[in-house]
């Protein structure tokens, strides 16, 4: 009885294997004849059967290759109704080819066809990633570039790391800091240690709220590229976030040694010295000097023009606030009040031309409102009327 049962089991297994081979053969023939929907049904019956794992490795690999070919033909058919029935066709092709390539003997015997199909999939993923990236769809672009990288890496392509870098950049721009960190770390471990890699790693850590590790990445990058301007600026920004104005100034001066005619660096120094929150370096006279130095290099530097005007306005407001704190009516108090108001007005008159230039260059409601306030304080009513009528 046991022998009969064993024989029956063997016969059943053989019949299953024969059925799977028939499904595979049917899929091949349907595909050859352009009957892609029937081919898809047959190949799915084959590879998804519970006994598929029992097939010979080469038979399995052949089935995977047929599956990839069928779905690639569906993609290229242009038949929208058919394509709608296989919405994940590209993923299926990718999965099938990767499974096919796990068999080194089969790969060796069929490498021309397999590599050609794999290359086509890689190009499709890369193109899709590029289209998504260029239209601001960074969430969608990241996995497309990653799959292109996985394929390129399996083919030993020298461009593989560039594709992973694009995947990482997409993830970073999408705000997916964990994924971006994983990808950029792999880019670095693959041998790319540019300044941008360290800068992007720092951005990932900053996005994750780890300022200490972000600074470590910046410093590691500067060890390899001591004069890199972008890394130094990243360090400056990190210092400013922590309220370390003096350290930021030190690094900015390092940059000035590399690029003494850079008006932007002078402007940034002006903003640091002119910011009351940077108590360790706050100095309005230095701020004014740096803004003026920036304008000496670039006379049309809008931000420097505007900030000088705002700087004088802020200084003037301090005198006016002090004056308004005087509540007495004695002669001495009135003289003190008038003196403070006049000092404030003198600063307003000094800063006014800069704000006027800024408004002429880039009219905006914010600058207009500042100008109107100054005109009122200086009793320049004709200018108020002209401004209101503009």
Secondary structure as UniProt FT lines:
FT   HELIX           2..32
FT   TURN            33..34
FT   HELIX           36..47
FT   TURN            50..51
FT   HELIX           52..54
FT   HELIX           57..77
FT   HELIX           80..84
FT   TURN            85..88
FT   HELIX           89..100
FT   TURN            101..102
FT   HELIX           104..109
FT   HELIX           111..134
FT   TURN            135..136
FT   HELIX           138..154
FT   TURN            155..156
FT   TURN            158..159
FT   HELIX           160..173
FT   TURN            174..175
FT   HELIX           177..189
FT   TURN            190..191
FT   HELIX           195..207
FT   TURN            208..209
FT   HELIX           211..224
FT   TURN            226..227
FT   HELIX           229..241
FT   TURN            242..243
FT   HELIX           245..258
FT   TURN            260..261
FT   HELIX           263..273
FT   TURN            276..277
FT   TURN            279..281
FT   HELIX           284..297
FT   TURN            299..300
FT   HELIX           302..324
FT   HELIX           331..361
FT   HELIX           365..377
FT   TURN            378..379
FT   HELIX           381..389
//
